[in-house]
Amino acid sequence: MENDPTSTPPLATPAAPVEPAPDGPGARRGITLPRTFAALKHRNYRLFFFGQLISLVGTWMQNVAQAWLVYQLTDSPFYLGVVMFASGVPVLALSLWAGVVVDRVPKQRLLIATQTFMMLLAFVLAADVFLGTVVWWHVAIMAFLLGTANSFDAPARQAFVVEMVGRADLMNAIALNSAIFNSARIVGPAVAGVALAAVGTAWCFILNGVSFLAVIAGLTMMNVKPYVGATSKESPVAQMREGVRYIWHHATIRVLIAIIAVSNVFAFGYSTLLPAFARDVLHAGEVGYGMLSASIGIGALAGALLIASLGEYQHKGRLLTAGNLLFPAMVLGVAFSTALPLTMGLLVFTGLGFMVQNATVNTLIQTSVPDNLRGRVMSVYMMVFQGFFPVGALLIGALAERFSVPIGAGIGGGVALAYSLYLLWRAPFVRQLA
């Protein structure tokens, strides 16, 4: 591992920063907000923020209901991992190509298309359950199609943020995105737990489908000047190689992406096993499962608001190191807890560590990459962030099936903590990143 955090070859000339005009469609004159919510002064970002907040509540309801449905159908931790893996296959296969597409097309239009497709998938899954024809592999197919849409949607959303708020408020907007994601993670699972017990999984899928209308409406109402960062005459393959080459030769970005890779393959696998923890380890049922998921969201929301409130904090490497150590350490605690209140408390700190780590990595990458490579670099980031997690879910699910649920989660947390300690020893430049 190289210790030079600045070895970046001149592969591309950074494009001019995209800053919404102070009096243009992206901002409101005279609006003042606390530093924690600074990005909300931009009109386009406000539309995005509130649309996402509603939509993500539905998404988390579906995530919880889908996992519970698969566990009901199979009684197998392994099949929980299989379905999660199915959602990651297209992310792994398509993300590099998706990054080229994101850099070539207007991101607003691409997001409207992907969000509409995901809405239709939710309604199809609900119909399958209502008709009584659902089997576990139907859920796996839906997960695969959702992963295909996410391959394009996720890097587009990440790269679209700078077009809504500009570079000055980028860190704040990234943190607020995490805040709404995890606010929804608190509300969605809690509501899903009650809904599962009262009316079943199908209504969770229906409500998720309806919730997409909020974000689609917000995107449609935006007045965004399309910004395309890679309009060269190079072939898509050449542009793809340029993005990968940039990451490989930029030591800091390479290490940051490696942190996410190890974290998602090993530590985050515990989240796939939450239905098994709730039912078979803690004996807490559907409502307990919703409470466990919401506990993660509470901690992650606290971490997101912490990052948002720090503004231009200059010691981001220290924050990253703290989160990178806290997250896997708490996963180990969760793995061997047998009491619901203790597990919920540990999960709060698990979510906190996860969010501090990931929001800081996202910010450090986005503030380092030139605009004309943003889509391609963020597609690799999202490939690792979303695509490697299902690989880890399959691995941890198999370990849990072979040994036990606590041992499967504990092995993952232990490996990730060992890597965090290795970075602390061998990559001191990470702590010095600003």
C-alpha positions in Angstrom: 0.0 0.0 0.0 1.4 3.4 -1.0 1.7 6.1 1.7 1.6 9.0 -0.8 -1.9 10.3 -0.7 -1.4 12.7 -3.6 0.0 10.6 -6.4 -2.5 11.7 -9.1 -1.4 11.7 -12.8 -2.7 14.4 -15.1 -5.2 12.2 -16.8 -7.9 14.9 -17.3 -8.2 18.5 -16.8 -10.8 19.3 -14.1 -13.9 21.0 -15.5 -15.0 24.3 -14.0 -17.0 23.9 -10.8 -20.7 23.8 -11.2 -22.1 26.5 -9.0 -25.8 27.6 -9.1 -26.2 31.3 -9.6 -27.1 33.1 -6.3 -30.3 34.3 -7.8 -30.9 31.5 -10.3 -33.4 28.6 -10.2 -31.2 26.6 -7.8 -31.3 29.1 -4.9 -33.5 31.6 -3.1 -32.3 35.1 -2.5 -31.8 36.1 1.1 -32.4 32.7 2.7 -30.2 31.9 5.7 -30.1 28.6 7.4 -28.0 27.0 10.2 -24.8 25.5 8.9 -26.2 22.0 9.4 -28.9 22.6 6.8 -27.0 25.0 4.5 -27.6 23.0 1.3 -31.4 23.6 1.7 -31.0 27.2 0.5 -30.9 25.7 -3.0 -34.4 25.3 -4.4 -33.5 22.3 -6.5 -31.9 20.5 -3.6 -35.0 21.3 -1.4 -37.2 19.5 -4.0 -34.8 16.6 -4.0 -34.5 16.5 -0.2 -38.2 16.3 0.6 -39.0 14.0 -2.3 -36.2 11.6 -1.2 -37.4 11.7 2.4 -40.8 10.4 1.5 -39.6 7.9 -1.1 -36.9 6.4 1.2 -39.4 5.7 4.0 -41.2 3.5 1.5 -37.9 1.9 0.4 -37.0 1.0 3.9 -40.5 -0.5 4.4 -39.9 -2.7 1.4 -36.4 -3.7 2.5 -37.7 -4.9 5.8 -40.7 -6.6 4.4 -38.7 -8.3 1.6 -36.2 -9.8 4.0 -39.0 -11.0 6.3 -40.9 -12.5 3.4 -37.9 -14.5 2.2 -37.2 -15.8 5.8 -40.8 -16.8 6.1 -40.7 -18.6 2.8 -37.4 -20.4 3.4 -36.4 -20.4 7.1 -32.9 -20.0 5.8 -30.2 -17.3 6.6 -28.5 -18.5 3.4 -31.4 -17.6 1.2 -31.5 -14.2 2.8 -27.9 -13.8 1.4 -28.9 -15.3 -2.0 -31.6 -12.7 -2.5 -29.3 -9.9 -1.4 -26.6 -11.2 -3.7 -29.1 -11.2 -6.6 -29.5 -7.4 -6.1 -25.7 -6.9 -6.3 -24.9 -8.9 -9.4 -26.1 -6.2 -11.8 -24.3 -3.5 -9.7 -21.1 -5.4 -10.1 -21.6 -6.1 -13.8 -23.0 -2.7 -14.9 -21.6 0.0 -12.7 -18.5 0.8 -14.8 -20.7 1.2 -17.9 -23.2 3.1 -15.9 -20.6 5.6 -14.9 -19.9 6.4 -18.6 -23.6 6.8 -19.2 -24.0 9.2 -16.2 -21.1 11.3 -17.6 -22.8 11.5 -21.0 -26.5 12.1 -20.4 -28.5 14.7 -18.4 -28.7 13.2 -14.9 -32.1 14.6 -14.1 -33.8 12.7 -17.0 -31.9 9.5 -16.1 -33.1 9.7 -12.5 -36.7 10.1 -13.5 -36.4 7.0 -15.7 -34.8 4.8 -13.0 -37.1 6.0 -10.2 -40.2 5.2 -12.4 -38.9 1.7 -13.2 -38.3 1.0 -9.5 -41.8 2.2 -8.7 -43.2 -0.4 -11.2 -41.1 -3.2 -9.6 -42.6 -2.5 -6.2 -46.2 -2.8 -7.6 -45.3 -6.0 -9.4 -43.9 -7.6 -6.2 -47.0 -6.5 -4.3 -49.3 -8.1 -6.9 -47.3 -11.4 -6.7 -47.9 -11.5 -2.9 -51.6 -10.5 -3.2 -52.2 -13.3 -5.7 -50.5 -15.9 -3.4 -48.1 -17.0 -6.1 -44.9 -15.6 -4.6 -41.9 -17.9 -4.0 -38.4 -16.9 -2.9 -36.9 -16.9 -6.3 -39.6 -14.4 -7.5 -38.2 -12.1 -4.9 -34.7 -12.8 -6.1 -35.7 -11.8 -9.7 -37.3 -8.6 -8.4 -34.1 -7.9 -6.4 -32.0 -8.5 -9.6 -34.1 -6.0 -11.6 -34.0 -3.5 -8.8 -30.2 -3.8 -8.7 -30.1 -3.2 -12.5 -31.9 0.1 -12.0 -29.7 1.0 -9.0 -26.6 0.5 -11.1 -27.5 3.7 -13.0 -29.6 5.4 -10.4 -27.0 5.5 -7.6 -24.0 7.0 -9.4 -26.4 9.5 -11.1 -27.8 10.6 -7.7 -24.3 11.0 -6.3 -23.0 13.0 -9.3 -26.2 15.1 -9.5 -25.6 16.6 -6.0 -22.9 19.0 -7.2 -25.2 20.3 -10.0 -27.9 21.1 -7.4 -25.7 22.8 -4.7 -22.2 23.5 -6.2 -18.9 22.6 -4.5 -19.3 25.0 -1.6 -22.2 23.1 0.0 -21.2 19.7 -1.3 -20.1 18.1 2.0 -23.2 19.5 3.7 -25.5 18.1 1.0 -23.8 14.7 1.1 -24.3 14.6 4.9 -27.9 15.7 4.6 -28.5 13.0 2.0 -27.3 10.5 4.6 -29.5 12.2 7.2 -32.7 11.7 5.1 -31.7 8.2 4.3 -31.3 7.3 7.9 -34.4 9.3 9.1 -36.3 7.1 6.7 -34.4 4.1 8.1 -35.8 4.9 11.5 -39.4 5.5 10.4 -39.6 2.9 7.6 -38.6 -0.2 9.6 -40.7 0.8 12.6 -43.8 1.3 10.4 -42.9 -1.9 8.5 -42.7 -3.9 11.7 -46.2 -2.9 12.7 -47.5 -3.3 9.2 -46.1 -6.8 8.8 -47.8 -7.9 12.0 -51.1 -6.2 11.1 -51.6 -6.5 7.3 -48.6 -8.4 5.8 -45.8 -7.8 3.4 -47.8 -6.8 0.3 -49.0 -3.5 1.7 -45.4 -2.5 2.5 -44.6 -3.0 -1.2 -47.7 -1.0 -2.3 -46.7 1.9 0.0 -43.2 1.9 -1.3 -44.5 2.1 -4.9 -46.7 5.1 -4.0 -43.8 6.8 -2.3 -41.8 7.0 -5.5 -44.3 9.6 -6.8 -42.8 12.2 -4.4 -39.2 12.0 -5.7 -40.4 11.7 -9.4 -42.5 14.9 -8.9 -39.6 16.7 -7.2 -37.2 15.8 -10.1 -39.8 16.9 -12.7 -40.2 20.3 -11.0 -36.5 21.1 -11.0 -35.1 23.7 -13.3 -31.6 22.4 -13.9 -29.2 23.3 -16.6 -27.9 20.0 -17.9 -24.3 19.4 -17.2 -22.5 16.6 -19.0 -18.9 16.1 -17.9 -17.6 13.8 -20.6 -18.5 14.9 -24.1 -15.4 13.8 -25.8 -15.2 11.7 -29.0 -13.6 8.8 -27.1 -15.4 5.5 -27.1 -17.3 4.4 -24.0 -14.6 1.7 -23.4 -11.8 4.3 -23.5 -13.7 6.6 -21.1 -14.3 3.6 -18.8 -10.6 2.8 -18.8 -9.8 6.5 -18.1 -11.9 6.4 -15.0 -10.5 3.2 -13.7 -6.9 4.4 -14.4 -7.6 7.6 -12.5 -8.7 5.7 -9.4 -5.8 3.2 -9.6 -3.2 6.0 -9.8 -4.7 8.2 -7.1 -3.5 6.6 -3.9 -6.0 8.3 -1.6 -9.1 7.4 -3.6 -7.8 3.9 -4.0 -7.5 3.4 -0.2 -10.8 5.1 0.5 -12.6 2.7 -1.9 -10.7 -0.2 -0.3 -12.1 0.8 3.1 -15.6 0.6 1.8 -14.9 -2.7 0.1 -13.7 -4.4 3.2 -16.4 -2.9 5.3 -19.2 -3.9 3.0 -18.0 -7.4 2.3 -17.4 -8.3 6.0 -18.8 -6.0 8.6 -22.1 -5.0 7.0 -23.1 -8.6 6.4 -24.6 -8.6 9.9 -27.6 -6.5 8.6 -28.6 -9.3 6.3 -29.1 -11.6 9.4 -31.3 -9.2 11.3 -34.5 -11.2 10.7 -32.7 -14.3 12.1 -31.4 -12.3 15.1 -34.9 -11.0 15.8 -36.7 -14.3 15.5 -34.2 -17.0 16.5 -31.6 -15.3 18.8 -33.6 -12.5 20.6 -37.1 -14.1 20.1 -38.6 -10.6 19.4 -40.7 -11.3 16.3 -41.7 -8.8 13.6 -41.9 -5.8 15.8 -38.5 -6.5 17.4 -37.1 -6.8 13.9 -38.4 -3.4 13.0 -37.0 -2.0 16.3 -33.5 -3.4 15.5 -33.6 -1.9 12.0 -34.7 1.4 13.4 -32.0 1.4 16.0 -29.4 1.3 13.2 -31.1 4.3 11.6 -31.1 6.3 14.8 -27.3 5.9 15.1 -26.7 6.6 11.4 -28.9 9.7 11.5 -26.9 11.0 14.5 -23.7 10.4 12.5 -25.1 12.2 9.5 -26.2 15.2 11.4 -22.8 15.3 13.1 -21.0 15.3 9.8 -23.5 18.0 8.4 -22.9 20.3 11.4 -19.1 20.2 11.1 -19.1 22.3 7.9 -15.6 22.8 6.7 -14.0 20.7 9.4 -10.3 20.2 8.4 -9.6 16.8 10.1 -11.8 14.5 8.1 -9.2 11.7 8.2 -9.6 11.6 12.0 -13.3 11.3 11.7 -12.9 8.5 9.1 -10.5 6.6 11.3 -12.9 6.9 14.3 -15.8 5.6 12.3 -13.7 2.9 10.7 -12.8 1.5 14.1 -16.2 2.0 15.8 -18.3 0.3 13.1 -16.7 -3.2 13.1 -16.2 -3.2 16.9 -19.9 -2.6 17.5 -20.7 -5.4 15.0 -18.7 -7.8 17.1 -20.8 -6.7 20.2 -24.0 -7.2 18.3 -23.0 -10.6 17.2 -22.8 -12.0 20.8 -25.5 -10.0 22.5 -28.6 -12.0 23.6 -30.7 -9.2 25.1 -32.9 -7.0 22.9 -32.3 -3.7 24.7 -28.5 -4.2 24.7 -28.6 -5.2 21.0 -30.6 -2.1 20.2 -28.1 0.1 22.0 -25.1 -1.6 20.2 -26.9 -1.1 16.9 -27.2 2.6 17.5 -23.4 2.9 17.8 -23.0 0.5 14.8 -25.1 2.9 12.7 -23.2 5.9 14.0 -19.8 4.4 13.1 -21.0 3.2 9.7 -22.3 6.7 8.8 -19.3 8.6 10.0 -17.1 6.3 8.0 -19.1 6.3 4.8 -20.1 10.0 4.7 -16.5 11.0 5.2 -15.2 8.7 2.5 -17.9 10.0 0.1 -17.0 13.6 0.8 -13.2 13.0 0.5 -13.7 11.3 -2.9 -16.1 13.9 -4.3 -13.9 16.8 -3.3 -10.8 15.1 -4.9 -12.2 14.1 -8.3 -12.5 16.4 -11.3 -16.0 17.2 -12.5 -15.5 15.5 -15.9 -14.7 12.2 -14.2 -17.2 12.4 -11.4 -19.8 10.0 -12.8 -17.2 7.3 -13.6 -15.4 7.6 -10.2 -18.7 7.6 -8.3 -19.9 4.6 -10.3 -16.9 2.6 -9.0 -17.6 3.9 -5.5 -21.2 2.8 -5.8 -20.2 -0.5 -7.3 -18.2 -1.2 -4.2 -20.7 0.3 -1.8 -23.7 -1.5 -3.2 -22.3 -4.4 -5.2 -19.8 -5.7 -2.6 -22.4 -5.8 0.2 -24.5 -8.6 -1.5 -21.3 -10.6 -1.9 -20.6 -10.2 1.8 -24.3 -11.0 2.5 -23.9 -14.3 0.7 -20.7 -15.1 2.5 -22.0 -14.2 6.0 -25.3 -15.9 5.3 -23.4 -19.1 4.4 -21.3 -18.9 7.5 -24.4 -18.4 9.6 -26.1 -21.4 8.0 -23.0 -23.6 8.6 -22.2 -22.5 12.1 -24.7 -20.1 13.7 -26.1 -16.6 13.2 -23.9 -15.0 15.9 -20.7 -16.7 14.6 -21.4 -15.6 11.0 -21.8 -12.0 12.1 -18.9 -12.2 14.5 -16.5 -13.5 11.8 -17.4 -10.6 9.5 -17.0 -8.0 12.2 -13.7 -9.5 13.3 -12.1 -9.4 9.8 -13.2 -5.8 9.2 -11.8 -4.7 12.6 -8.5 -6.4 11.8 -8.3 -4.4 8.5 -9.1 -1.2 10.4 -6.3 -1.8 12.8 -4.0 -2.6 9.8 -4.7 0.8 8.2 -4.1 2.5 11.6 -0.6 0.9 11.5 0.3 0.9 7.8 -1.5 3.9 6.3 -1.1 6.8 8.7 -1.8 9.3 5.9 -5.5 8.4 6.2 -5.7 10.1 9.6 -4.1 13.3 8.1 -6.7 13.8 5.2 -8.4 17.2 5.3 
